[in-house]
Amino acid sequence: MRKKALITGITGQDGAYLSRLLIDKGYQVHGIVRRVALEDPEHRLWRLKPILNKIKLHAGSLESYASLFNIVQKVKPDECYHLAAQSFVSYSFEDEFSTINTNINGTHFILSALKERAPKCKIYFAASSEMFGHVREIPQTENTPFHPRSPYGISKVAGFELTRNYREAYNLFACNGILFNHESPMRGYEFVTRKITLGVARIKAGLDKELRLGNLEAKRDWGFAGDFIEAMWLMLQEKKPDDYVVATGETHTVRRFVELAFDYAGLDWKKYVKQDKVLFRPAEVNQLIGDYSKAKRILGWKPKVKFEELVKMMMDEDLRRVKCQKQF
Ligand code: GDD
């Protein structure tokens, strides 16, 4: 019988890559989406468009235990990937209550529903390097203490602990993937890498004159989303559930990303980039760099796409999109 996977957050970048991977592996893929997404597929399901006929979508909400419970009961998944969250760190400062409520309760609800209705299901929780925040050591490993610096980071620490507790208390096969930043041409426009590559492509096409950014000195360990979702799947194929850092082991400033992207388009970034204080965060995570040696040793995983290739891949796609559809 085909294995069944249930993905929350299937409409996002990671959900889109993961669905493709699982379809290729022969899984029956189910996803939970908000009802509004089903009513407006053109805008909200664009990343899933090429595979819509190969997946089954269920209307539900992270805010409703009943909806998650009913979907779990209906699908009875073998594997569940809980990716859904309010995932934009900046926004979490503006609306801390909804970020904390949705992210923590959503994780609690899905864990509880799985425990009640599919206790054999293997569970992946999308934890985050944002949990390290004001980092206590460099590089960060599975043993580095957490010091989150945003409501989003706090919500992910709570989700991490809930997942671990469900594993220890109820014997669920529940894993935390501590993923560092991961990007792609399917990244949302609010995140800095995509904001930069789209911004550069628009400037190149004469559609914009400047690109406004916040802190250029923050350092991130940026990998390719297509590589990182493989680690999610590998975690659930192990004999024992555990927690893993997934990263590239390299760190670069936002400024470096900007330089490479403008260079690629043959433009001098200093002429176009304006720093805007409004875009700085009240508390910043200054430096992230992950040590993925545990994932390498146990899962046999390592990143394939290098930083420079990632910038090029995103630039190529945005230059192409802007060229053929001026509305971007
Ligand atoms: N978004 C954004 N927009 N970020 C900016 C800008 C800007 O105009 N200017 C500078 N930055 C800086 C931010 O201050 C931050 O230091 C860095 O760019 C990266 O910001 P984001 O791309 O928004 O990502 P993030 O690091 O906050 O969070 C992402 O990675 C996490 C994993 O570490 C998100 O994907 C999270 O959901 C994820 O958990």
Boltz pocket constraint, residues with backbone or C-beta under 6 A from the ligand:
constraints:
  - pocket:
      binder: B
      contacts: [[A, 87], [A, 88], [A, 89], [A, 90], [A, 127], [A, 128], [A, 129], [A, 130], [A, 179], [A, 180], [A, 181], [A, 182], [A, 190], [A, 191], [A, 192], [A, 193], [A, 195], [A, 212], [A, 213], [A, 214], [A, 215], [A, 216], [A, 218], [A, 219], [A, 220], [A, 254], [A, 279], [A, 280], [A, 281], [A, 284], [A, 285]]
      max_distance: 6.0
